[in-house]
Amino acid sequence: MSVVAWYSAPEKASIVHIAFRDGDVTGTPIQLSTSIMGRVDVVMIDEATAVACWLEPNDETAAVMLVTVHRDGTVTDRKQVASVSLSRNSGFPRIAKVGEGLLVVWTSIDRDKGLGSTIVPFAE
C-alpha cells in the first residue's frame, strides 16, 4: 500500500487530491481542498491511513494545513498547524512520521528565524 498527493489547477481552479495505491491499482482520488497554494506532502500512517499537508491562503499569510485521510475516503482532523508567508519564499512544508506523531516543518514567517516545527500527535 502506498499513497500519493498532488496539486493541480485545471481552468485556474486550485485543487489538492490524494489517492491510495495497492499494487498496480490506484484508488479513486479524494479531494482535500479547493483553496490552496499547492506545496503538498503526504505520509502513510498505517495501511489504511495517511496524513497530507499543503499551503492554503489565509488573509495576509498562508496556513500550513494538515488532514488525516482514510482509505475509505473519509477525511478527518483538518487543522492549521502554522502560518507562513504568502510568497514563494515560504518554501514547502514537510511532514514525517516520528514515534506516535508527525513532525511538521516549515519556513518561518520571519525568515531570519529559519525553520519552524512542531510534533502533532496522531488522532485517537
C-alpha positions in Angstrom: 0.0 0.0 0.0 1.2 3.5 -0.9 -0.2 6.9 -1.2 0.2 9.9 -3.5 -1.0 13.5 -3.1 -0.9 16.2 -5.8 -1.9 19.7 -6.7 -3.5 20.7 -9.9 -5.2 23.8 -11.3 -7.4 23.0 -14.2 -9.0 26.1 -15.6 -7.3 28.1 -12.8 -9.2 26.2 -10.1 -6.7 25.0 -7.5 -7.3 21.5 -6.1 -5.3 19.1 -4.0 -6.1 15.3 -4.2 -4.8 12.2 -2.5 -5.1 8.6 -3.7 -4.1 5.3 -2.2 -2.4 2.7 -4.4 -2.5 -1.1 -3.8 0.0 -2.8 -6.1 -0.8 -1.7 -9.7 -4.2 -0.3 -8.8 -4.7 3.4 -7.9 -7.9 4.2 -6.0 -10.3 7.0 -6.7 -8.8 10.4 -6.0 -10.1 12.1 -2.8 -10.4 15.9 -3.0 -8.9 17.6 0.1 -9.2 21.3 -0.7 -10.0 23.8 -3.4 -8.5 26.8 -1.6 -4.8 26.1 -1.9 -1.4 27.3 -3.0 -0.1 23.8 -3.5 3.2 22.6 -1.9 1.7 19.2 -1.0 3.3 16.5 1.1 1.9 13.1 2.3 2.9 10.3 4.6 1.3 6.9 5.3 0.5 6.3 9.0 -0.7 2.7 8.6 -2.1 0.5 5.8 -5.4 2.4 5.7 -4.5 6.0 6.8 -2.4 8.8 5.5 -1.8 12.4 6.5 -1.4 15.2 4.0 -0.2 18.8 4.3 -0.4 21.8 2.0 -0.4 25.6 2.0 -3.7 27.4 1.9 -4.2 31.2 1.6 -5.4 32.8 4.8 -5.8 36.6 4.5 -2.3 38.2 4.8 -0.5 34.9 5.3 -0.7 31.2 4.2 -1.7 28.4 6.5 0.1 25.1 6.8 -2.8 22.7 6.7 -2.8 19.1 8.0 -5.5 16.5 7.4 -6.0 12.7 8.0 -7.3 10.7 5.1 -8.6 7.2 5.4 -8.5 4.6 2.5 -12.4 4.5 2.6 -12.4 8.2 1.5 -13.1 9.7 5.0 -11.3 12.9 5.7 -10.9 13.9 9.3 -8.8 16.0 11.7 -8.4 19.0 9.4 -6.3 21.6 11.2 -4.0 24.6 10.7 -0.6 24.0 12.3 1.3 27.2 11.4 1.2 30.5 9.5 3.8 31.2 6.8 4.4 33.9 4.2 2.2 34.0 1.1 5.4 34.5 -1.1 7.2 31.7 -2.9 10.0 32.2 -0.2 7.7 30.2 2.2 9.1 27.0 0.7 7.4 23.6 1.0 6.2 22.3 4.4 7.3 18.7 5.1 5.9 16.0 7.3 7.4 12.8 8.7 6.1 10.0 10.9 8.0 10.0 14.2 7.0 7.7 17.1 3.3 8.4 17.9 3.0 11.6 15.9 4.0 13.7 12.9 6.9 16.1 12.7 5.8 19.1 10.7 8.5 21.5 9.4 8.0 24.8 7.6 9.9 28.0 6.7 9.3 30.6 9.4 7.2 33.7 8.5 10.3 35.6 9.8 12.9 34.2 7.5 15.7 35.2 9.9 14.4 32.6 12.3 14.8 29.8 9.8 12.5 26.9 10.2 9.5 26.3 12.5 8.5 22.9 13.6 6.0 21.0 15.8 5.1 17.4 16.6 1.4 16.7 16.1 0.2 13.5 17.9 -1.8 11.0 15.9 -5.6 11.4 16.4 -7.1 8.9 18.8 
